[in-house]
Amino acid sequence: MKNKIRSMRTERNWSQEDMAQKLGVSRQTVNAIENDKYDPMLPLAYKIAKAFGKRIEDVFQLEER
């Protein structure tokens, strides 16, 4: 799964720590999601989309393999 979190976060001048605080997760979790090392569970994916005021499918894209 690919995501646009890093670009969306930097457009808003949010640090990974800022994003982590908004989501109630660690900075390491934000880093892992941004680097495609961790796919968030659905509740967290919805929180991420809501933080950006977007739909979940605007933030995450399923990669066809």
PyMOL commands that place a pseudoatom at each C-alpha (Angstrom):
pseudoatom trace, name=CA, resn=MET, resi=1, chain=A, elem=C, hetatm=0, pos=[0.000, 0.000, 0.000]
pseudoatom trace, name=CA, resn=LYS, resi=2, chain=A, elem=C, hetatm=0, pos=[1.305, 3.445, -0.916]
pseudoatom trace, name=CA, resn=ASN, resi=3, chain=A, elem=C, hetatm=0, pos=[0.437, 6.627, 0.906]
pseudoatom trace, name=CA, resn=LYS, resi=4, chain=A, elem=C, hetatm=0, pos=[0.809, 10.390, 0.538]
pseudoatom trace, name=CA, resn=ILE, resi=5, chain=A, elem=C, hetatm=0, pos=[1.322, 11.100, 4.226]
pseudoatom trace, name=CA, resn=ARG, resi=6, chain=A, elem=C, hetatm=0, pos=[4.831, 12.580, 4.027]
pseudoatom trace, name=CA, resn=SER, resi=7, chain=A, elem=C, hetatm=0, pos=[3.944, 15.068, 1.297]
pseudoatom trace, name=CA, resn=MET, resi=8, chain=A, elem=C, hetatm=0, pos=[0.634, 15.999, 2.924]
pseudoatom trace, name=CA, resn=ARG, resi=9, chain=A, elem=C, hetatm=0, pos=[2.335, 16.422, 6.305]
pseudoatom trace, name=CA, resn=THR, resi=10, chain=A, elem=C, hetatm=0, pos=[5.156, 18.588, 4.955]
pseudoatom trace, name=CA, resn=GLU, resi=11, chain=A, elem=C, hetatm=0, pos=[2.680, 20.781, 3.016]
pseudoatom trace, name=CA, resn=ARG, resi=12, chain=A, elem=C, hetatm=0, pos=[1.201, 21.661, 6.402]
pseudoatom trace, name=CA, resn=ASN, resi=13, chain=A, elem=C, hetatm=0, pos=[4.630, 22.147, 8.012]
pseudoatom trace, name=CA, resn=TRP, resi=14, chain=A, elem=C, hetatm=0, pos=[3.913, 19.390, 10.534]
pseudoatom trace, name=CA, resn=SER, resi=15, chain=A, elem=C, hetatm=0, pos=[6.827, 17.424, 11.941]
pseudoatom trace, name=CA, resn=GLN, resi=16, chain=A, elem=C, hetatm=0, pos=[6.512, 13.682, 12.436]
pseudoatom trace, name=CA, resn=GLU, resi=17, chain=A, elem=C, hetatm=0, pos=[6.155, 14.452, 16.143]
pseudoatom trace, name=CA, resn=ASP, resi=18, chain=A, elem=C, hetatm=0, pos=[3.287, 16.890, 15.434]
pseudoatom trace, name=CA, resn=MET, resi=19, chain=A, elem=C, hetatm=0, pos=[1.535, 14.236, 13.356]
pseudoatom trace, name=CA, resn=ALA, resi=20, chain=A, elem=C, hetatm=0, pos=[2.112, 11.577, 16.000]
pseudoatom trace, name=CA, resn=GLN, resi=21, chain=A, elem=C, hetatm=0, pos=[0.538, 13.765, 18.678]
pseudoatom trace, name=CA, resn=LYS, resi=22, chain=A, elem=C, hetatm=0, pos=[-2.519, 14.436, 16.504]
pseudoatom trace, name=CA, resn=LEU, resi=23, chain=A, elem=C, hetatm=0, pos=[-2.963, 10.688, 15.976]
pseudoatom trace, name=CA, resn=GLY, resi=24, chain=A, elem=C, hetatm=0, pos=[-2.057, 9.478, 19.468]
pseudoatom trace, name=CA, resn=VAL, resi=25, chain=A, elem=C, hetatm=0, pos=[0.817, 7.311, 18.202]
pseudoatom trace, name=CA, resn=SER, resi=26, chain=A, elem=C, hetatm=0, pos=[4.607, 7.453, 18.419]
pseudoatom trace, name=CA, resn=ARG, resi=27, chain=A, elem=C, hetatm=0, pos=[6.820, 9.382, 16.016]
pseudoatom trace, name=CA, resn=GLN, resi=28, chain=A, elem=C, hetatm=0, pos=[8.339, 6.035, 15.061]
pseudoatom trace, name=CA, resn=THR, resi=29, chain=A, elem=C, hetatm=0, pos=[4.913, 4.812, 13.948]
pseudoatom trace, name=CA, resn=VAL, resi=30, chain=A, elem=C, hetatm=0, pos=[4.473, 7.848, 11.692]
pseudoatom trace, name=CA, resn=ASN, resi=31, chain=A, elem=C, hetatm=0, pos=[7.953, 7.242, 10.269]
pseudoatom trace, name=CA, resn=ALA, resi=32, chain=A, elem=C, hetatm=0, pos=[7.225, 3.568, 9.608]
pseudoatom trace, name=CA, resn=ILE, resi=33, chain=A, elem=C, hetatm=0, pos=[3.947, 4.393, 7.838]
pseudoatom trace, name=CA, resn=GLU, resi=34, chain=A, elem=C, hetatm=0, pos=[5.599, 7.080, 5.704]
pseudoatom trace, name=CA, resn=ASN, resi=35, chain=A, elem=C, hetatm=0, pos=[8.364, 4.671, 4.695]
pseudoatom trace, name=CA, resn=ASP, resi=36, chain=A, elem=C, hetatm=0, pos=[5.928, 1.867, 3.791]
pseudoatom trace, name=CA, resn=LYS, resi=37, chain=A, elem=C, hetatm=0, pos=[7.232, -0.357, 6.586]
pseudoatom trace, name=CA, resn=TYR, resi=38, chain=A, elem=C, hetatm=0, pos=[3.882, -0.470, 8.361]
pseudoatom trace, name=CA, resn=ASP, resi=39, chain=A, elem=C, hetatm=0, pos=[0.325, -0.427, 7.019]
pseudoatom trace, name=CA, resn=PRO, resi=40, chain=A, elem=C, hetatm=0, pos=[-1.979, 1.081, 9.638]
pseudoatom trace, name=CA, resn=MET, resi=41, chain=A, elem=C, hetatm=0, pos=[-5.090, -0.708, 10.773]
pseudoatom trace, name=CA, resn=LEU, resi=42, chain=A, elem=C, hetatm=0, pos=[-8.368, 0.765, 9.560]
pseudoatom trace, name=CA, resn=PRO, resi=43, chain=A, elem=C, hetatm=0, pos=[-9.135, 2.923, 12.650]
pseudoatom trace, name=CA, resn=LEU, resi=44, chain=A, elem=C, hetatm=0, pos=[-5.715, 4.607, 12.434]
pseudoatom trace, name=CA, resn=ALA, resi=45, chain=A, elem=C, hetatm=0, pos=[-6.028, 5.035, 8.664]
pseudoatom trace, name=CA, resn=TYR, resi=46, chain=A, elem=C, hetatm=0, pos=[-9.328, 6.860, 9.227]
pseudoatom trace, name=CA, resn=LYS, resi=47, chain=A, elem=C, hetatm=0, pos=[-7.692, 9.082, 11.882]
pseudoatom trace, name=CA, resn=ILE, resi=48, chain=A, elem=C, hetatm=0, pos=[-4.915, 9.943, 9.445]
pseudoatom trace, name=CA, resn=ALA, resi=49, chain=A, elem=C, hetatm=0, pos=[-7.367, 10.841, 6.685]
pseudoatom trace, name=CA, resn=LYS, resi=50, chain=A, elem=C, hetatm=0, pos=[-9.446, 12.920, 9.106]
pseudoatom trace, name=CA, resn=ALA, resi=51, chain=A, elem=C, hetatm=0, pos=[-6.335, 14.800, 10.315]
pseudoatom trace, name=CA, resn=PHE, resi=52, chain=A, elem=C, hetatm=0, pos=[-5.815, 15.951, 6.721]
pseudoatom trace, name=CA, resn=GLY, resi=53, chain=A, elem=C, hetatm=0, pos=[-9.510, 16.562, 6.041]
pseudoatom trace, name=CA, resn=LYS, resi=54, chain=A, elem=C, hetatm=0, pos=[-9.405, 13.944, 3.279]
pseudoatom trace, name=CA, resn=ARG, resi=55, chain=A, elem=C, hetatm=0, pos=[-11.082, 10.679, 2.388]
pseudoatom trace, name=CA, resn=ILE, resi=56, chain=A, elem=C, hetatm=0, pos=[-9.111, 7.558, 3.225]
pseudoatom trace, name=CA, resn=GLU, resi=57, chain=A, elem=C, hetatm=0, pos=[-8.712, 6.731, -0.479]
pseudoatom trace, name=CA, resn=ASP, resi=58, chain=A, elem=C, hetatm=0, pos=[-7.155, 10.189, -1.025]
pseudoatom trace, name=CA, resn=VAL, resi=59, chain=A, elem=C, hetatm=0, pos=[-4.367, 9.271, 1.393]
pseudoatom trace, name=CA, resn=PHE, resi=60, chain=A, elem=C, hetatm=0, pos=[-3.829, 5.551, 0.751]
pseudoatom trace, name=CA, resn=GLN, resi=61, chain=A, elem=C, hetatm=0, pos=[-3.636, 3.681, -2.548]
pseudoatom trace, name=CA, resn=LEU, resi=62, chain=A, elem=C, hetatm=0, pos=[-3.584, -0.091, -2.884]
pseudoatom trace, name=CA, resn=GLU, resi=63, chain=A, elem=C, hetatm=0, pos=[-0.734, -1.269, -5.072]
pseudoatom trace, name=CA, resn=GLU, resi=64, chain=A, elem=C, hetatm=0, pos=[-1.532, -3.941, -7.600]
pseudoatom trace, name=CA, resn=ARG, resi=65, chain=A, elem=C, hetatm=0, pos=[1.134, -6.635, -7.552]
for i in range(1, 65): cmd.bond("trace and resi %d" % i, "trace and resi %d" % (i + 1))
show_as sticks, trace
zoom trace
